[in-house]
Amino acid sequence: MEFSSVNTLCLDLISSAFQRCRLSEQICRLSVIINRSSSSRHPSVQISISDTGIGSCLKEFQDLKFSRGGIAENWDGMLRVNTTSISDTEIYIYQFSLKENGSSRRINRLPSFQKNGAKFSGTEVSLSFAQSLDILLADVHRFLLKMLILRIPNIAIQLVAEDCDVPGSRYEKVFLANKPMQSPILAPNLEHLKSGFEEYVLTHGNSLDSKCDSCFQSWEHLKVGSGRACCTETELVMEAVIIISDISKDNTACLRERGDKTEVLYFKDFSPCTIPQSSMKALKSVDWRRYGLNLAGIAQQDGCALLEWETLPTDTHIDIVLHSYYQQCPAFSEKAIMRAPRKDSQIDRNLVKRAIKLSLDDLKDKHAGVLLSARATKVNPHKSTTSLSPRTKAHIGMHMTN
């Protein structure tokens, strides 16, 4: 995988640690420790990412590389990795530089430590570079909270940041991904995604810090639809959750970062990532008008898609999340290995459209009068407005009068 900045590398290393915890199927801890010494002659930030999941393999680090000019002067490119599997008798220690390309990269094996009969597994990756602690902390904090949308059980995440030379600067937070919930056995991933996304939307203007009680006194203010599409040929799954919420614009402190635009979050293989162009095209080609929505434009920003709507009531907001993953790990699937890139993009595009449609249909089935087309609204205006907020009803009435 190729990176353009040290920050994006750190987020990918956190994602890899999260996957090792998920694959272990045991109670795991993921810790991200960020330290800075501001009084030294060359102040730098040291980040340590450790997990108690399955041990890592060297290949995942050999494949890491930076785009031309990606490694700036603020980093020497050195990574240090400590890792052990449950069956190992030692903790192995490696050190290597990402300034060397993958084919000629030398991995130095340092003296290992004996486990003395203890049974445990885990990995720690650390690096140091010149960076603002606040910027890195903000990026990591936002990334970890988005990962919790997936609600993977049995994973606790600890984030610690401190400037060692500034008394009282220590920041520490523990995130629990295994909050209590009821999940149907047949579709746990989708139910976890829906539950996690509901909590995401309920937070204060999507700032991810706390639930906004002034906007959302209860879960009843959310109208939720979900859908799951699968390609039997490649075993690729696409899950979608769409949430429509009615929020008061009287509380200006709750204005969302994206304004009235719909933020479409994208996850791939249980990790936040940049939405691909195939999914952008799929979102643009969805027949939104069939559900009473007029798409005015679509743009990509900060890795997510932003949908802009025409004539959407001011007290109505729409949020969307997509998650793409394989039912079977692609490394062990011959079908996945034989896929052509162009065909893979077409499959992704079709699955996004199907999952979105299923989510919109699910919303209509659960909430009468929601997402009716313009024609349906004119045919039965009373039925179409029974479950909407007063402002939305007034908006529809004014629109029909005109």
LOVO-278171 format. One line per field, with one value per residue (C-alpha): y, z, x; residue number from 1; residue in one letter. Coordinates in steps of 0.2 Angstrom, whole numbers, always signed. Layout:
<kolvos>
v	c(Y:...)
w	c(Z:...)
u	c(X:...)
nr	c(NUM:...)
rest	c(A:...)
</kolvos>
This chain:
<kolvos>
v	c(+0:+17:+33:+51:+57:+50:+53:+42:+28:+29:+27:+12:+4:+7:-1:-16:-18:-17:-31:-42:-40:-44:-60:-66:-68:-65:-51:-39:-22:-9:+5:+20:+30:+47:+56:+72:+81:+99:+105:+95:+102:+93:+90:+75:+65:+46:+35:+17:+6:-10:-24:-41:-49:-62:-60:-50:-56:-47:-46:-33:-22:-26:-20:-3:+11:+30:+40:+50:+64:+56:+54:+72:+79:+77:+57:+46:+32:+20:+7:-4:-19:-31:-46:-64:-77:-88:-103:-93:-95:-78:-60:-55:-38:-30:-14:-7:+9:+14:+24:+8:+1:-16:-27:-21:-17:-24:-30:-30:-43:-38:-49:-57:-60:-76:-78:-91:-102:-88:-90:-73:-65:-47:-33:-16:-4:+12:+27:+45:+60:+79:+83:+94:+83:+91:+88:+69:+67:+75:+63:+48:+52:+55:+38:+28:+34:+30:+13:+11:+12:-6:-11:-26:-35:-38:-24:-10:+4:+15:+32:+41:+58:+68:+82:+75:+93:+101:+96:+92:+89:+70:+65:+48:+40:+22:+17:+1:-7:-20:-10:-21:-23:-37:-43:-56:-71:-72:-54:-48:-37:-27:-25:-20:-7:+0:+1:+10:+22:+27:+32:+41:+51:+55:+63:+82:+88:+73:+80:+62:+69:+67:+64:+80:+79:+95:+88:+70:+66:+48:+36:+39:+54:+43:+34:+20:+9:-4:-16:-29:-34:-49:-55:-74:-75:-66:-67:-48:-40:-22:-16:+1:+11:+27:+37:+52:+63:+78:+91:+108:+123:+134:+127:+134:+125:+109:+114:+100:+102:+97:+108:+102:+90:+71:+64:+46:+36:+22:+6:-7:-24:-17:-1:+17:+21:+34:+30:+23:+32:+17:+20:+39:+34:+22:+36:+48:+35:+30:+34:+46:+54:+38:+42:+60:+66:+77:+76:+93:+88:+76:+79:+70:+78:+71:+53:+53:+58:+73:+73:+90:+90:+101:+107:+96:+103:+113:+102:+86:+78:+62:+51:+36:+23:+10:-6:-17:-34:-52:-66:-76:-68:-64:-71:-88:-86:-91:-81:-65:-68:-70:-54:-41:-23:-16:-30:-28:-9:-14:-26:-13:-1:-13:-18:+0:+4:-12:-9:+9:+4:-10:+3:+16:+3:-3:+15:+16:+0:+5:+23:+27:+43:+44:+45:+46:+51:+68:+59:+49:+65:+73:+58:+56:+72:+68:+51:+57:+70:+60:+55:+71:+85:+101:+111:+97:+97:+116:+114:+101:+111:+127:+117:+109:+126:+133)
w	c(+0:-5:+7:+4:+22:+39:+47:+34:+37:+56:+53:+42:+55:+68:+55:+54:+73:+73:+60:+70:+85:+75:+68:+85:+90:+108:+120:+114:+118:+105:+113:+104:+114:+108:+117:+113:+121:+116:+126:+117:+103:+90:+96:+89:+92:+96:+92:+98:+91:+101:+100:+108:+93:+82:+78:+62:+47:+40:+22:+28:+32:+17:+6:+14:+3:+1:-15:-23:-10:+3:+16:+21:+31:+47:+47:+44:+38:+52:+59:+74:+75:+90:+87:+93:+89:+102:+97:+97:+112:+108:+105:+89:+86:+68:+62:+44:+34:+22:+13:+5:-8:-6:-17:-9:+9:+22:+38:+53:+66:+83:+98:+104:+121:+128:+133:+147:+144:+143:+131:+122:+106:+100:+90:+93:+80:+84:+75:+78:+68:+69:+70:+79:+93:+92:+73:+75:+90:+81:+66:+77:+88:+73:+65:+80:+83:+65:+67:+82:+69:+65:+83:+82:+98:+112:+107:+119:+112:+123:+116:+127:+122:+132:+130:+143:+146:+150:+166:+165:+147:+147:+138:+140:+133:+132:+118:+120:+103:+112:+119:+123:+109:+102:+85:+74:+72:+53:+49:+64:+53:+46:+63:+71:+57:+60:+78:+78:+64:+74:+89:+77:+70:+88:+93:+94:+76:+71:+81:+89:+106:+115:+111:+108:+120:+113:+96:+99:+116:+110:+96:+89:+81:+68:+53:+49:+34:+29:+15:+11:-7:-11:-27:-27:-40:-29:-12:-11:+1:+1:+16:+17:+31:+28:+42:+41:+56:+60:+70:+76:+67:+82:+91:+81:+92:+84:+66:+57:+50:+32:+34:+25:+14:+16:+22:+14:+25:+17:+25:+16:+25:+42:+41:+36:+19:+4:-6:-23:-39:-44:-28:-32:-49:-41:-29:-44:-54:-40:-45:-30:-38:-36:-17:-18:-17:-30:-31:-35:-35:-28:-23:-14:+1:+15:+9:+9:-3:+0:-8:-10:-12:-20:-10:+6:+21:+33:+48:+39:+37:+29:+33:+24:+27:+16:+20:+8:+13:+8:+16:+13:+15:-3:+0:+1:-13:-31:-37:-29:-36:-54:-54:-67:-60:-72:-68:-50:-51:-60:-47:-33:-43:-45:-27:-20:-31:-25:-6:-7:-15:-2:+12:+4:+2:+20:+26:+16:+23:+41:+40:+31:+21:+20:+4:-8:-25:-31:-40:-25:-14:-26:-27:-8:+1:+17:+19:+13:+27:+42:+49:+45:+56:+56:+46:+33:+31:+29:+16:+6:+7:+1:-13:-19:-19:-30)
u	c(+0:+6:+5:+8:+10:+16:-1:-10:+3:-1:-20:-16:-5:-20:-32:-20:-20:-39:-40:-28:-39:-55:-47:-42:-60:-54:-56:-43:-35:-29:-18:-12:+1:+7:+21:+30:+45:+43:+59:+72:+83:+74:+56:+47:+31:+33:+18:+16:+2:+0:-13:-16:-23:-15:+3:+8:+18:+32:+24:+12:+26:+36:+22:+21:+28:+28:+24:+38:+42:+30:+43:+47:+62:+52:+54:+69:+57:+62:+49:+51:+40:+38:+27:+23:+10:+1:+12:+29:+41:+49:+44:+53:+59:+62:+68:+68:+66:+52:+64:+70:+59:+50:+61:+78:+71:+82:+73:+85:+81:+86:+88:+72:+64:+59:+41:+46:+31:+18:+4:-1:+0:+1:+11:+18:+23:+32:+40:+45:+44:+42:+24:+11:+4:-13:-15:-10:-21:-36:-33:-31:-46:-58:-52:-54:-72:-77:-70:-82:-97:-93:-96:-84:-87:-74:-62:-57:-47:-36:-29:-16:-7:+5:+18:+31:+37:+20:+12:-6:-6:-10:-26:-33:-49:-55:-67:-78:-83:-94:-108:-123:-136:-147:-141:-150:-138:-140:-134:-123:-112:-126:-135:-119:-116:-134:-132:-115:-121:-137:-125:-114:-129:-135:-119:-117:-118:-108:-93:-91:-89:-106:-125:-135:-149:-157:-158:-162:-171:-174:-170:-187:-181:-171:-179:-167:-166:-153:-149:-137:-132:-120:-111:-111:-97:-84:-92:-91:-104:-110:-120:-129:-137:-147:-154:-166:-167:-177:-167:-171:-161:-165:-150:-136:-123:-129:-126:-116:-99:-106:-121:-136:-126:-126:-110:-107:-95:-86:-78:-69:-64:-69:-59:-63:-56:-58:-74:-69:-74:-85:-95:-96:-103:-116:-122:-124:-134:-146:-164:-166:-182:-191:-190:-194:-176:-168:-149:-141:-123:-110:-92:-78:-70:-59:-61:-80:-94:-105:-122:-131:-150:-163:-178:-174:-183:-172:-175:-172:-155:-149:-134:-127:-114:-107:-97:-89:-81:-79:-88:-72:-55:-50:-32:-40:-53:-48:-63:-56:-38:-45:-55:-51:-50:-63:-75:-72:-76:-92:-97:-94:-105:-119:-118:-119:-134:-143:-138:-144:-161:-164:-160:-172:-186:-183:-186:-202:-209:-205:-211:-227:-226:-207:-198:-213:-210:-217:-231:-236:-236:-248:-259:-261:-254:-263:-255:-238:-237:-244:-227:-217:-212:-222:-209:-208:-227:-227:-214:-223:-239:-231:-223:-239:-248:-235)
nr	c(1:2:3:4:5:6:7:8:9:10:11:12:13:14:15:16:17:18:19:20:21:22:23:24:25:26:27:28:29:30:31:32:33:34:35:36:37:38:39:40:41:42:43:44:45:46:47:48:49:50:51:52:53:54:55:56:57:58:59:60:61:62:63:64:65:66:67:68:69:70:71:72:73:74:75:76:77:78:79:80:81:82:83:84:85:86:87:88:89:90:91:92:93:94:95:96:97:98:99:100:101:102:103:104:105:106:107:108:109:110:111:112:113:114:115:116:117:118:119:120:121:122:123:124:125:126:127:128:129:130:131:132:133:134:135:136:137:138:139:140:141:142:143:144:145:146:147:148:149:150:151:152:153:154:155:156:157:158:159:160:161:162:163:164:165:166:167:168:169:170:171:172:173:174:175:176:177:178:179:180:181:182:183:184:185:186:187:188:189:190:191:192:193:194:195:196:197:198:199:200:201:202:203:204:205:206:207:208:209:210:211:212:213:214:215:216:217:218:219:220:221:222:223:224:225:226:227:228:229:230:231:232:233:234:235:236:237:238:239:240:241:242:243:244:245:246:247:248:249:250:251:252:253:254:255:256:257:258:259:260:261:262:263:264:265:266:267:268:269:270:271:272:273:274:275:276:277:278:279:280:281:282:283:284:285:286:287:288:289:290:291:292:293:294:295:296:297:298:299:300:301:302:303:304:305:306:307:308:309:310:311:312:313:314:315:316:317:318:319:320:321:322:323:324:325:326:327:328:329:330:331:332:333:334:335:336:337:338:339:340:341:342:343:344:345:346:347:348:349:350:351:352:353:354:355:356:357:358:359:360:361:362:363:364:365:366:367:368:369:370:371:372:373:374:375:376:377:378:379:380:381:382:383:384:385:386:387:388:389:390:391:392:393:394:395:396:397:398:399:400:401:402)
rest	c(M:E:F:S:S:V:N:T:L:C:L:D:L:I:S:S:A:F:Q:R:C:R:L:S:E:Q:I:C:R:L:S:V:I:I:N:R:S:S:S:S:R:H:P:S:V:Q:I:S:I:S:D:T:G:I:G:S:C:L:K:E:F:Q:D:L:K:F:S:R:G:G:I:A:E:N:W:D:G:M:L:R:V:N:T:T:S:I:S:D:T:E:I:Y:I:Y:Q:F:S:L:K:E:N:G:S:S:R:R:I:N:R:L:P:S:F:Q:K:N:G:A:K:F:S:G:T:E:V:S:L:S:F:A:Q:S:L:D:I:L:L:A:D:V:H:R:F:L:L:K:M:L:I:L:R:I:P:N:I:A:I:Q:L:V:A:E:D:C:D:V:P:G:S:R:Y:E:K:V:F:L:A:N:K:P:M:Q:S:P:I:L:A:P:N:L:E:H:L:K:S:G:F:E:E:Y:V:L:T:H:G:N:S:L:D:S:K:C:D:S:C:F:Q:S:W:E:H:L:K:V:G:S:G:R:A:C:C:T:E:T:E:L:V:M:E:A:V:I:I:I:S:D:I:S:K:D:N:T:A:C:L:R:E:R:G:D:K:T:E:V:L:Y:F:K:D:F:S:P:C:T:I:P:Q:S:S:M:K:A:L:K:S:V:D:W:R:R:Y:G:L:N:L:A:G:I:A:Q:Q:D:G:C:A:L:L:E:W:E:T:L:P:T:D:T:H:I:D:I:V:L:H:S:Y:Y:Q:Q:C:P:A:F:S:E:K:A:I:M:R:A:P:R:K:D:S:Q:I:D:R:N:L:V:K:R:A:I:K:L:S:L:D:D:L:K:D:K:H:A:G:V:L:L:S:A:R:A:T:K:V:N:P:H:K:S:T:T:S:L:S:P:R:T:K:A:H:I:G:M:H:M:T:N)
</kolvos>
